[in-house]
Amino acid sequence: MSTTERTRALRRRMIVEARRSTIAHGLHGFTIEQLCETVGVSRRTFFNHFASKDDAVLGIEIDANDDTLVEYAAGRAVPADLDPLASIVALAIEQMHLVGIDRADEALVRQVFEREPALVARFLSATDVQLAKVTAAVATRFGWTDPTDRRARIVTEATAALLKVTAETYFDDAYDEAAGPTFDVLLTENLRLLRAATTTGQEPTA
């Protein structure tokens, strides 16, 4: 594996183990030292990737996606001819291909929130921070730099809604992963549905 792939795999091991430990013992039932010992890393390595134990449980990595957003804001990362909404969807799909979509891991997250409901607020707060970063990148990419211009936020929030609906469908326990479309195909279909519903009100076309 490349250095980037090894780093990504290490982060994932820490996240998964942090979630399993939280489900088994509660957030305060294990220490960072115990987590590091289980994964086989030092405290220094842990804090190179996560600011706190809570962040490891939630998968909030230090400076996650910042380099990608810089590339996106500069007109790269995804094809330059995409409109704002399609470009963010393409960026989300690109990131999902890098990180991977794991239904078993999503089930772990649900169990974490059931065991530690207070983490939901922390997760939502982190999501708002990330959405603000994406909004700023969209504004820069498309030249919407006037502080009173709301287009970047509208586009970003619309994409967040698409991702939410797609995730609710894909991660539903009744969803047949073998027979149904993949997450990125489902997300793309939902983008077409949104465009059709908000433009002509007619059935979407491929």
Secondary structure, DSSP 8 states (H G I E B T S, - for coil): --HHHHHHHHHHHHHHHHHHHHHHH-TTSS-HHHHHHHHT--HHHHHHH-SSHHHHHHT--TTTTHHHHHHHHTT-SS-TTS-HHHHHHHHHHHHHHHH---HHHHHHHHHHHHH-THHHHHHHHHHHHHHHHHHHHHHHHTT---TT--HHHHHHHHHHHHHHHHHHHHTSTT--TTTS--HHHHHHHHHHHHHHHHHT-S----
